[in-house]
Structures are given as structure tokens and as C-alpha cells.
Amino acid sequence: MTLLAAVLLAPRPADWEVNDHRTFLFNGKPWIPVGVEVDGSEAQIASAAASGVSDLLVTIRSDGTGWKETQAALEAAKVNYAIRPAEAWPKAEAWLVAPQHLRRESPTDPTMVISVPGASELLVVVAKNRDRSIALHSVVAGDGSFAVQLGREVGNDRTLLLYPRMKESLLPDLGERFSARRDGLYRALKASPFGAGLRAVVAPLGDEPPGYAEGFHAKEVGSTHLGDFAAYLESKYQAVSALTRAWSIASNDLQDFTSVARLIPLWSSGRGVASLFDPVQDKLYSANDATSLAWNDIEEFRRLQQAQRLGAFVAGIRELTRVPILTNHGSLGDTGEDGVALGVKAGNLAEILDSTGSGLGLAMKGRVRALWATGISSSKVGVDEIWAELLSSGFRGAFFRSPDPTDLPKIALAARTTDPDAADWSLTALPFPSQMLGSVFVSRTGGNTLWLPFADSGTPIPYWASVRGYRLPGRDGNKLVVWREGQPEPVKMRCADPKTIVVTSTDGTEVKLKKGKHTIEFDLGGKPVIVSGNERLPGSEDAIAAVTEVLTRIIERYGAWVDVAGGEKLNLRAALESIDLDPLGSLELLDRQARRLTVACAPYAWISLDRVEAGSLATGVVHESASLGRASEAAAGWPGQPSSPWSSWSFSSKAQGQFEAWLSTDADDDTLSTLQLVIGGATMRPTGPPVSLYGGGFRWVPFGPTKIESGTVVVKLISSSERPVSFLLDALVLSPTPFLADGPRPPVAFLRD
């Protein structure tokens, strides 16, 4: 048979598209798969097909091993199927830069053995604490274990910094290992193409590595990376002198872009030393880390390279297979994929939306793509219930993992009885700021609208009564989304111009609006409503009254403590005078003033943990928080970290005696079990379950009582985690009376005593 004849007689893939409702259409007909995940063995494929399951998600080897047997089993079963690789995305070899974590403060031993599993080399730097200058640097070879010689460079005025060269970092490789995986898959697909039953390819490069905590940087070392990075730098800066100025390098002996491309900045998150290291020449170059654009260029290049290389790879796989490509990696389809396959937890029906909310928000925020659910366990909830929930939540495909054999016929039945009109069901998303998770949950607001967390989608408004809400930016101006806890009740809101205000429900019901001179009034319950029509947004009358009362009590009772003779009364007067002109803006000013002054005069100590004083547990990398300050990122169990990393903070206590300790963090239960607080000589662990969820996962964790003396108190937090973890630390409260956690707000009950 000639090559032309073989091509003409080969099964032709169906023409396909994605409609506006996240559904695949093949030859103009919708395909909404409901099936199971199999490992490619003849036994699993045959078992699923014998039970009536006609849609499979098949795991295969990327190099083509075992394809012949898998393809024969699929053709015999006469099923539709998607394929995905068994291997994870290859990881890049890279130097790891995290001086805020990978450090030993005040080293005392001139000779030590340091374990960094997975590292082939270790750059050792000893910095002087006084000015961050470098007293010693050396590269130590090894295989996960390194004999480090510090000589005389030890003592309280020194800090040891470690920079390991990891054979496999948590960066996805975009160089030689990427190319090898890509080329192997290309060869396999060309040599042994799948038949007409192939309908999609999922994550063709494999699952993306989980990535580092934000406080970690990594610099790849592969020749492909270095060559491409040098070309990028040359294109951007044209001249080496312009590049060294941008990187604030205090040297003029770098003559080419390749020499600069291999340099490793030795700082991150305000820690480390102001130098770049050349691993080829074993040479350090001084730089101004405060102005250097080195890390900006390194990370911008990685983003561009990933978009370009992965985008070209996706296009290549699509060309070879002529079927759509779905992603399950972190960027959720910004490199040309045709759909998104989200992993779903289904321990109960509520968990489905909880586990997919952020991913759904990302998927719906971008262009319209097909949307599948994968990795579903049906052990606790019925298959029909799970599929009904997924279908109504916007998913147009589902694959169950390791189902009970008795569930296979149920999965087949769910596929056969899916409403064909579901292919055209519409669904919209109402975004809420992700930092509001805890006070609002992923849910349906009514009709076909999902209430989903979107990053950077709005700003929470102050709450001092039952009304909750957030500013929602849009092309036609800011809007206000509000709801209240409990049963629907009348709510009154202060307005700058009630005539312009429009209130719209999100469940299709009519909102009856009563307008006064400076107010609007309407019934408000748990379903959100949207207030629009004026950039000067309304503020809740109850909230204005509550925060004003708190400020009045503080000034009356603690005026001498809070400088009422100075600016506080002026700030209060200014906010109150403008409340009719800009109600919500004035309420926000009052809220900030009330929170700050509450902490200033409260009997408890409220310590924001964003400014780390010492230690390597908390990074100094800060995140926005819903409470008074910002949250600091912490990490433990990473390569090169001490076995029990710690960080410390101090504060001045006005009182002494027994205090309750409460920590606000988003650490999960396993991570919480590794944490210890050391205060006043006492070591404490969590004494009860977390309470008062707020702000995208923060919870208040009780650590029990401790004795505190007046004066300066040092607080140390220690983690003994043996697995890599990262989490956020928001605040620590020490209270002499029972502490009633109120989410991100400092409690004000003491003002009423």
C-alpha cells in the first residue's frame, strides 16, 4: 500500500468546536462525556466497556510504550476516549535562592555537615550582620550531603546563607528535558497514531510541578535556558552596558550577554547579600539589590518562554492528533488549550463547588473553553447526584477515578440519560474577592449564576453589623454587592444621591426600593444584590452607627492613650462631615480608625506578623490580609532549611499575668500539628480546633494559656514539619480574658464592660 493510500484510508478525526456553553461539538453534535479513568490496560478498558461505559480517560506512557496493546483494546471496546501522559512534567535543574529560609544565624561550628537532599552543589556564603558584606564564599560539591568549612567566620555577628544547586527543582523544565519529553511524544504519535475514537488530549506534557512558596526563587542552569535567556537579554537591552546598569552591577568586566545570563542574584525578599554569583568563574559581582531588575528579567523571561514553548507544543499536539487539547496546569489554559480539566473532590455535594471554586473562577474569567471534571471519587455520594451537581455548575464532562465496580453501570446510565439540552445551558459568574472566603462561600445565587472567588475582583467593605459586601469594579463603574447574615430583613443605607441608585437582585426577584432624602431601604437576605448608579457608593446605616459608637467610647474612655488632642478627633470629624457626600468612603475611613485605636487601647495584645524580626520560618514576603496588617508567608521542610525553622517577634506588654494565646494562620490541620509557640519560657501547641474562618482561609487557632511579665515579650514560632509546606501568618493575640475571635476584626466587647 502506498503512503498516499494509507493516508486516504486512515480513520479521519471528526471536525470539532467548543460552543459558548463549554461543550465540545463533534461534527456538529454535542459530546458530553461521563466516564471513568483507566490505566490503559486491556482489563480495565474491557471492564468499563462491558459495563456500558462509553467514555474513557486513558493514562498512557509518553514514549509510546504499551500503545499497541492499549490501542487494540480501545478499538475492540468501540469507545470514545481522551488520553493523558502518566509522567509528570519534567523538572528543571536550578540554583535555589531563598536566603530568608536557607540560613543559619550566628553559626558557632567552624566545620559542619549540611544535608540538602537532591542537591549536587552548595554555594556557601557567610555574611556580616552589620552591613551584609560577604566574609566568605565557596562552592562545595556533594550528593545531598555537604562538608562545610567556615573557619574563623563564625559568631553572633555572622549569618550563614545556603544556595543549593538542585538536580530537580520545582520549576517546570522548559529546556532540554522539556524538549526530550515533547520530541518523544511527537515521535510516538507519528509512529502510532490513535484511531477515530480519540476525542481529546489532557495535559500532554504531564502535571505541572507544584512550585515553590513565593519567597523562593530559582535560576535554571540548562544550556538551552541560558542560550535563550542571553538572546532575550540582548533583544531587550541591545548593549551589555545597558543590561549591567539595569541590574545595578558595580563592574565593567562583563563583556557579553551569555556571561550575564548565567549570573545568580543572591538576594530575595529583603534577605541575602547584594551580589550576583557566576558559577562558571566562581566569582561574585556586587550589585544594588534594591534597584536591580535581575529577578524581574529572570521571571519575565520564564513567563514568556513558558507561553511560547508550551503554546507551540500545544499547537503541535493538536496538529498531530486533530483533536482538542485540555489543560490541568496552573495557568488554566493561557497557552492555547481548548478546555480545562479540573480535579474535583466529591466527599459531599458542597465539596464539589468548594474544591473547584477558584478553578471555575479562573476558567470563566478567561475565554470560553470546554470544562471537564476529573479525579472524582463516588464512594460517599451517588453518581447521579454528583453528575447533576457538576452539570448545573457548568461542567460538560466528568471522569470518575477508581469507581466501585457497582458504580460502572450507574456511570454509563448517567451518560445515556444526560439532558441533551445541557449542551446549551447558559451559566454566568458573579465574582467575589478571594480574600472574602470564610464570610461567603462558592454557591449559586439563583438562576444560572455561580458566585465564585476571583483574584483581584473587588475590595471587601467594612462590616460592623449584619451587612456584608464588597466593591465590584466594572467597565461601567464601581458597583456594590451586599447581602446579610440571617433571614431577610429591611436594611437602610446612606446614599449621596438616592435618585440615581439602582438595586438589582441576582436571583431574578424584584427588589422593592424605598428612597429617602439621603437613604435607600430594601429587604436584604443571604442572596446578594447589586447596588449601582453612582460612583459614591452607599454605606450601611447600622455599620455607620456601630463604628461611630465604638470610636466615641474609645475617645471618652481612653482619650489620653490615643492622642485625641491631636489628629484623631480631626480625622473623626472629617470622616463624619463627608459621610453624606461619600457614605462608603467615609465608613472605610472610620473603620480603619476604629480598628487601629481598638488595638491601641485594648487589654489584649494584637501583634501583626508581617514584620519578622529574626529566624528563617517566616519569609518577610507579605500578602494582603483582611485584618489590620498584612500576612507573612512562612515555609518549612524545604531543601536546605534547618530541621526546625523558627521566627520571632517582640512587643511591649503593659500588664502581666495569665494570657490566652491565639494565632491567625491559613495553615492546614497537618501543618498546625507541627507548630509550637514559645512565650515567656512556656512551649505551647494548638489546644483546640481552629475557629472564625476569614479572608481566604485564615483561622484563629487557640494555643492555650501562658504567663507573661510586663515589659518586652519575645514570641517564637517553630515548625517541625518534615514535608515542604508553606502557609501565611496574619496575627497573634494574647488576651488576659476569654478571646472571642471575630474574623479579621479586633473584638470590641471590652468597650462595653
CORWO-V917998 format. One record per backbone hydrogen bond with DSSP energy under -0.5 kcal/mol. NH is the residue of the N-H (numbers start at 1). CO is the residue of the C=O. Records with the same first field share a line. If there is no record, write none. Layout:
NH: CO, CO
//
This chain:
6: 2
7: 3
8: 4
9: 5
10: 6
17: 25
19: 23
22: 19
24: 31
25: 17
26: 29
27: 15, 25
29: 26
31: 24
33: 31
35: 398
36: 55
37: 400
38: 57
45: 41
46: 42
47: 43
48: 44
49: 45
50: 46
51: 47, 48
52: 49
53: 48
56: 80
57: 36
58: 56, 82
59: 38
60: 84
61: 65
64: 61
67: 64
70: 66
71: 67
72: 68
73: 69
74: 70
75: 71
76: 72
77: 73
78: 74
79: 74
80: 54
81: 197
82: 56
83: 200
84: 58
85: 202, 203
86: 60
89: 207
92: 171
94: 166
95: 219
96: 164
97: 217
98: 96
101: 98
102: 98
103: 101
104: 160
106: 158
107: 104
110: 108
112: 148
114: 112, 146
116: 114, 144
119: 116
120: 165
121: 165
122: 140
123: 163
124: 122, 138
125: 123, 161
126: 136
127: 125, 159
128: 133
129: 157
132: 128
135: 126, 133
136: 126
138: 124
140: 122, 138
142: 120
143: 145
144: 119
146: 114
148: 112, 146
150: 110, 148
151: 110
153: 150
154: 152
155: 107
158: 155
159: 127
160: 104
161: 125, 159
162: 102
163: 123
165: 121
166: 94, 164
167: 118
169: 92
173: 90
179: 175
180: 176
181: 177
182: 178
183: 179
184: 180
185: 181
186: 182
187: 183
188: 184
189: 185
190: 186
191: 187
192: 188
198: 195
199: 81
200: 81
201: 324
202: 83
203: 326
206: 203
216: 213
217: 97
219: 95
220: 218
221: 93
222: 93
226: 222
227: 223
228: 224
229: 225
230: 226
231: 227
232: 228
233: 229
234: 230
235: 231
236: 232
237: 233
238: 234
239: 237
243: 239
244: 240
245: 241
246: 242
247: 243
248: 245
249: 244
250: 286
251: 249
255: 253
260: 256
261: 257
262: 258
263: 260
264: 277
265: 263
266: 275
268: 271
271: 268
273: 266
275: 273
276: 285
277: 264
278: 283
279: 262, 277
282: 278
283: 278
285: 276
287: 274
288: 248
289: 287
291: 288
292: 288
293: 246
297: 293
298: 294
299: 295
300: 296
301: 297
302: 298
303: 299
304: 300
305: 301
306: 302
307: 303
308: 304
309: 305
310: 306
311: 306, 307
312: 308
313: 309
314: 310
315: 311
316: 312
317: 313
318: 314
319: 315
320: 316
321: 317
322: 318
324: 199
326: 201
327: 339
332: 329
336: 333
338: 325
339: 325
340: 370
341: 327
342: 340, 372
344: 374
352: 348, 349
353: 349
354: 350
355: 351
356: 352
357: 353
360: 356
361: 357
362: 358
363: 359
364: 360
365: 361
366: 362
370: 338
371: 22
372: 340
373: 397
374: 342
376: 399
386: 382
387: 383
388: 384
389: 385
390: 386
391: 387
392: 388
393: 389, 390
394: 391
395: 390
396: 371
398: 33
399: 373
400: 35
401: 376
407: 404
408: 404, 405
411: 407
412: 408
413: 409
414: 410
415: 411
416: 412
417: 413
418: 415
422: 419
423: 420
424: 421
425: 422
428: 448
430: 450
431: 429
432: 452
434: 454
436: 433
437: 434
438: 440
439: 436
440: 436
443: 451
445: 449
446: 449
449: 446
450: 428
451: 443
452: 430, 450
454: 432
457: 454
459: 471
461: 469
468: 483
470: 481
471: 459
472: 479
473: 471
477: 474
479: 472
480: 531
481: 470
482: 480, 529
483: 468
484: 525
485: 466
489: 524
491: 522
493: 520
494: 539
495: 518
496: 536
500: 497
501: 498
502: 532
504: 530
505: 509
506: 528
512: 510
513: 511
514: 521
515: 513
516: 519
520: 493
521: 514
522: 491
524: 489
525: 527
529: 482
530: 504
531: 480, 529
532: 502, 530
537: 535
539: 494
541: 492
542: 492
544: 540
545: 541
546: 542
547: 543
548: 544
549: 545
550: 546
551: 547
552: 548
553: 549
554: 550
555: 551
556: 552
557: 553
558: 554
559: 555
561: 558
562: 558
564: 559
566: 563
568: 563
569: 564
570: 566
571: 567
572: 568
573: 569
574: 570
575: 571
576: 572
577: 573
578: 574
579: 576
582: 578
584: 537
586: 582
587: 583
588: 584
589: 585
590: 586
591: 587
592: 588
593: 589
594: 590
595: 591
596: 592
597: 593
598: 594
599: 595
600: 596
601: 597
602: 598
605: 734
606: 604
607: 605, 732
608: 606
609: 730
612: 610
613: 648
614: 648
616: 646
617: 646
619: 633
622: 620
623: 631
631: 623
632: 729
633: 621
634: 727
635: 617
636: 725
640: 115
641: 638
645: 642
647: 717
648: 614
649: 715
651: 713
653: 651, 711
657: 708
659: 706
660: 735
661: 704
662: 733
663: 701
664: 731
665: 663, 699
666: 728
672: 668
673: 669
674: 671
675: 672
676: 718
677: 684
678: 716
679: 677, 682
680: 714
682: 679
684: 677, 682
687: 702
688: 702
691: 700
694: 698
696: 437
697: 437, 694
698: 694
699: 665
700: 691
701: 663, 699
703: 661
704: 661
706: 659
708: 657
711: 653
713: 651
715: 649
716: 678
717: 647
718: 676
719: 645
720: 674
725: 636
727: 634
729: 632
730: 664
731: 664
732: 607
733: 662
734: 605
735: 660
740: 738
741: 739
745: 742
751: 748
752: 749
753: 750
//
